[in-house]
Amino acid sequence: MPHVITVDKNAAYLKAIKTLKGDETLEQTTQLRQKNIIEKTHRLFVYEQA
């Protein structure tokens, strides 16, 4: 079982993780980390253009 799951900030992921924890597919101690992939990609693009 994963200890940490990293996803983008799509609200559907939060609901899915809660459901999986509720039906005990995932352990209650599994952490969800959300990163904003779009902002990260945009930031890299801006630095490359400079």
Secondary structure, 3 states (H helix, E strand, C coil): CCCEEEECCCHHHHHHHHHHHHCCCCCCCCEEEECCHHHHHHHHHHHHHC
